[in-house]
Amino acid sequence: MAIVDRSRRHVAIAGVPWPTYKVVALALGILTLLAVGAVTSSAATAVLTAAGVCTAAWLVLGVLGD
């Protein structure tokens, strides 16, 4: 029986190890929020778009394994 060691990279935030794909997904969400907010001047559009981008990135990067 084979054992697969899937080591993941972590980033320490306030002493808590976070997988890098989560940090990247949150950064993409923040950048999207700022960009869409600046372009549209609509908080609702910016928040919903950023939430969608962040969620999609989180899921895709999590499945791909970083």
N, C-alpha and C positions, 0 to 999 in steps of 0.2 A: 504494500500500500504506500503510495507516494504522499508526501506532505509538502504542500506548497507554502513557502514563506512569502507573504505579500507585505513587504515592509513599505510603509508610507512615510512621507516626509511630514513633519509637524512644525508649526510655528507657535512659540510660547507667547500667549497674550495674558498678562496679569498672572503669570505662573501656571496657566492652564494650557496644555498642549492641544492645539487645533490642527486638524488636517489642512494642508495647504489649499486643497480644492475649495474648502468652505470659505477661506479668507479671500481667495480669488473671486468666488461667486459674489461675496458681499461687496468687494471693491467694484466689480462690474455693475452691481445694483446701484451703488452710490454714484458712480460716474454717469450712469443712465439717468438717474434722478436729477442730477445737476444739469445735464445736457438738455433733456426734454423740458425741464422746468424753465431753463433760460430761453429755449426756442418758443415754447407755447405759452408761457406765463400762466399755465393752468396747473394747480396743485394736484387735482384729481387725475389728470392725464399723466403727469409725471410720476405720481406714486404707483398707479396701476401698471404703467409700462415698466418701471423699475422693478416692481414685484415680480412681474412676468419674466423679465430678463434674469433676475437673481435666482428665481426658482428653476428656470430652465438650465442655467449654468450649473447650479448646485446638483441637479439630477444627472445631467450629462457627464460632468466631470467626475461625479461619484461613481457612475457606472464604468467609465473609462479607466478608473483607477488612478487618476491624477496624471 
